[in-house]
Amino acid sequence: MKKRITVLWAAAVLALLLVHPAGRGAADPPLAVRGGTIITVTGGVIENGVLLIRGGRIEAVGRDVAVPPGAEVIDAAGAVVTPGLIDAFTHLGMERPEAGGGDFDESARAVLPQLSVIDAIDWENEDLPAACSEGVTSALSAPGEGALLSGRSALIRLPGAASGGGETMRFPAAVHANLGEAAKLRFGSRNRYPSTRMGAMALLRQTFLEARQYLETKAGPDRTADAAVESLGPALKGEIPLVVRANRLDDILTAVRLGDEFGLRLVVNHGAAASQAASELAERKIPVLVGPLADFRRSPESAADSLENAVRLQRAGVKIAFQGNSGRRPDALLEIARLAVAHGLSEEEAWRALTLNPAEIFSVAGRIGSLEAGKDADVVIFSADPLRETAVVRTVISRGRIVFSR
Amino acid sequence: MRKSTVGLLLAVVLGLFAVQASGETLMIRAKKIHTISGAVVENGAVLIRDGKIAAVGTEIVPPPGTPVVEAWAVTPGLVDIHSHVGVYSVPSVEENSDGNEMTNPLTPQVRALDSFNFEDPAISVARAGGVTTIVALPGSGNVIGGTGVSVKLKDDRPDRMVLQEDNCLKMAIEGNPIGVYGPRKQMPATLMAVYHLARKAFVEAREYEAAWEKFEKEKKAGKAAAAPKRELGKEALLKALRREIPVHMHCATAAEAMSCIRLAREFNLRLTLAHCYWVYLVVDELKEYKDVAFNVGPPMLFGYFDNPHVFHNAAAILAEAGLDVSLQTDALGGGQQNLLQLAVLCARRGMKEADALKAITLNGARAAGLDGRIGSLEPGKDADLVLYDGEPLALTTRITQVIIDGRVEYRNESLKPLAGLTAAPLAARPLDLPENIGAAGAFAIRAGTVFTLAGEPLRDAVILVKDGRIEKIGRDVAVPEGWPVIEAGDRVVMPGLVSPRSHAGISDNWKRQSYVNETSQPVVPELEVKNSIEPQAPLFSFLRGDGITSLLVTPGNLNVIGGQGTAIKSYGAVVDRMIIKDRAVMMFGLGAKARREGEMPTTRMGIMALLRETLVKAREYGEKRDREARSKKTEIPAADLALDALQPVLRGEMPVMIHCERRDDILAALRLADEFQLKIILDGATDAYKVVDEIRKRGIPVVLEGLFRGLGHVEDRGFNEDNAAVLIRAGVTVAFRPDEGSWRTPAAGQPGGEPLTLAAFAYRGGLTEEEALQAVTIAPARIAGIDKRVGSLEAGKDADLVILRGHPFQTGAIPEAVFIDGRLEARAQPDRL
């Protein structure tokens, strides 16, 4: 009798440990993904290898990695194993306008870089596990296009269908600006500044000018703290990028001009005409967040949108990442990558744009973005090559825990 | 000196002259090279190397292997320092409107550079018109609108197109800012407030400068000082105060111009006055201000309250007074390509050719601070040139190539030889008219060339006019005893011009109201324009002066069914005596303009459904009335005036003029005509060339308008200069509708404003002389149903005729005398500018 109780207790403790929401601890048995095609991104493609996960991290990945005894094994034969996908631009976690809210578009004022998505992300929002179940383990959750300087984004880890697991990995990840139509039409219709492209740029320059003055003279006795101006400090110091939504060629070049004037690390968001400015962008190492499909040729400024933009940019030496804006459509991220591949982008570059590139752009590549020893164990197992064939997500592992399983 | 030394010296000297091509070279040879800065070089050449002009002259020896291009004439690339290309780009939708930051009357901080769409389709069209450099400006909605950007219109990377990021400070001391801010209950609501705001801005900029100087001083002295907040707007104003950039001030009246000058004097600004519509009224005062640059346009001719029936050539008056004058198109959307035409119009109305050419090249360049690089053909300047196949200011000349920075940026690929012209020289002196010819009941005209438009042109012909009719016309016609004779010498006589569609007398009344569109509801067939035409409107004087003797006046384009038009003579005291044919057409409108908001029709399908519904109702109504009338029942359905008005249309007796531009709208018009067996006329018809066979086989005539508009509206996408030629070749009757301007800025001062210039350009575009002249005489007469009386010079027809100074396609051949019903109704005043 005592033995059975002990065993029961042991089993209960073990069970508790197994379903502990806080990631796989060092005490947990390791998880091994065996077989299939492992796309590491940084170490090539490994056929029929093993990916060994322990303590929430990747311990080893290779052809001859031994599976330790007691490890939970996932058979990935015939499957494709990739790093967790990183959606480079979304509003994930924030209530969508169609859903009765609209928490990511503060359009009352034009200059609001001090806004923080952290104050709007609802970790129980159902878009999060929905996207996660499509392989998106991390995403940039960002403010919208309603304002000229719309706020600061966060790079988040998405919670899975099994509750919990969400995490803010980096905040602020970037500060966001919108050039072109959206902000100027919204403000213009209310006769508010800025109502033109030139007004938008002048307001941006004036704001950064004040932010720089503030940075330089903060020590002075007469400086009054101004949240907007203060929040631009990290961007002026190059610690975080300025992500600018710009589509028309002149808007993209205006963004470049702004970056040059203030020494900013720039990222172009969407960039319909970006391939025409490829040399300017490549020279300055300015990446482009290509997508989302929902915006494709949405309005006059995006007339240059092309499904070949990704391959053109990549061949011209511009770093690209994909954005699916996986709110409404959780599979939107893979879809844009698929189309890019169909229109000339190599699979290798497509995977990079889905994983390592966004990680590098938002400075989280030390933790995620590839299948390498030491990085967080964010892994997706697809039933087939999702970029070339019809495939479904079989398993999603986030920080070493299975958060979705079909 | 020893022979060998001489030889050596000679070799060295020759070697220096035989320049080895170190870069790309190109030589252009031409009969006439307009250097602008110096004399015209005849039978000479321009040598280009590495994007610059290397030499201009008659003795140039090009390096071996240099390609040579021939041209009839060459000018520098044309310069427009007042444009809105790029900041209001095509298509003209809200998303592309970035020229006016009308959220604050003072926005010196904004830069047109940041709004400029380098891919504006208007750029390549402008380039083909010879315009090589523009200054794109913020608009005039603000008192201080921001800074302008100078741009070369070449097909290159944006950074290589921009010449100066901040070329000038744009301002407006005029009514426009009042129109924007007054209704919002914001300053300025008056012109004095406009002036005050401008002044205040400069005063505050000076204070900003002083605050920074104080700070710098204190910092240098080691004191703890807080820097003033940097303000981009004030820094832009300081650039103007320090005379680093000129100020480009929009003004219209003479008083506004003087206010601008006063302000510029107070703050020591470099000043260009823009538009300057009525500045010529104080030309004597302006002679004191030789340092001010005058940038006139976009209209070139102006009338005013002092005498509304007389117009003046503002640019010519200012140039005659020795002032610095340039011309502007003020283009947004389409129209930038018409800069050359503005110079042509100025030359046509009295401006010296040299002044006109300078006004579209060097003067603008100088005002914009760019004359170190562009504006004239001088060694060292940028190789921006325009090549022509004739005199640049001739109506029939075509641009063959445009070169920017030494590279061919445009080549005219469709240079077919022009058709032959009846030779007719330009008369040297003004026409002499016998006294009282205006009141003579009968008189004769003897002229060197008569275009009857009813056969071959007649040479040395005589026209007998009696009781308002042409009695006889021919070569050997004897003049009856005692009849006064107009000796027109070598001049040309042609039929009075007919405008196939006009809003004269309804477009602009004394209260500045327009009667053109009954916008209260979409379907108003019962309305007749005849009941709103004002014959005293000054516009009629100008149209007569342009040679237009009859017009088809119609409602506008904003209604699905807009009402009935009437054909009238262009002179009369009361409209009833002017009517040639009443109820001449019914007006229908299709396409985007006829769409409404909030009520049907908001869509194209709504427009067609409403039309069909109305016509079906009208047909049923008509059939019912017929039945009732036949059955002699006492009870006849109550008259519905609207449906009554449509009965002649349904019977095919009254033609329908349908305004439609896009291909699908034209096809919809044809579908409607087929369905209801309507006799129709297509008006606008931008895309007609795309469906020419469908039009031709139905025998439908076409009225073309906006021939100089180019791109701009979404419906203009298919704009094609060859439209007229394609249609006429296929046998379609085509008439040209001239733009009409306003009584303050008459049509002859704008491109496309005169039927004769339209005909000349159509000829240049490939029509024969006869086809082009028909399109402004007999063809519109046929379309309006008045060809039995007007449109050609034949015995029995009305004596509506025009005496021209020369061949109608010559720039200088303005109408010198215009007769309507045998009365002299217009006379050119050639010595008045």
Interface residues (C-beta under 8 A of the other chain):
Chain A: E181 K184 L185 F187 G188 N191 R192 Y193 P194 S195 T196 R197 M198 G199 A200 M201 A202 R205 Q206 L209 E210 Q213 T217 G220 P221 D222 R223 R248 L249 D250 L253 T254 A273 S299 P300 E301
Chain B: V87 P91 V93 E94 E95 N96 S97 D98 G99 N100 E101 M102 T103 N104 T107 Q109 V110 R111 A112 L113 D114 S115 F116 N117 F118 E119 P138 G146 P158 D159 R184 A224 A226 A227 K229 R230 E231 L232 G233
